Amino acid sequence: MGKLGFELQILADYLVDEIKKAERIFADETTLPTLAPGSGSTKTAYLWAYARDYAHPVIMCSSPAQSASLLR
């Protein structure tokens, strides 16, 4: 991860902590095709969006596996 990624990780961690403090968390899971390196085909990846409510920021994360979750 480059310098910018390192600096942004602090902000991402803060947003996750704020979302976890909520009484209710709204989540959406979406699948999307991604290229499988070296195979010339696609595989399914997963994208999640988490939010506290409509007045706060949303954080999004992605993973190659459905079992991965940011808020566990």
Secondary structure, 3 states (H helix, E strand, C coil): CCHHHHHHHHHHHHHHHHHHCCCCCEEEEEEEEEEECCCCEEEEEEEEEEECCCCCCEEEEEECCCCCCCCC
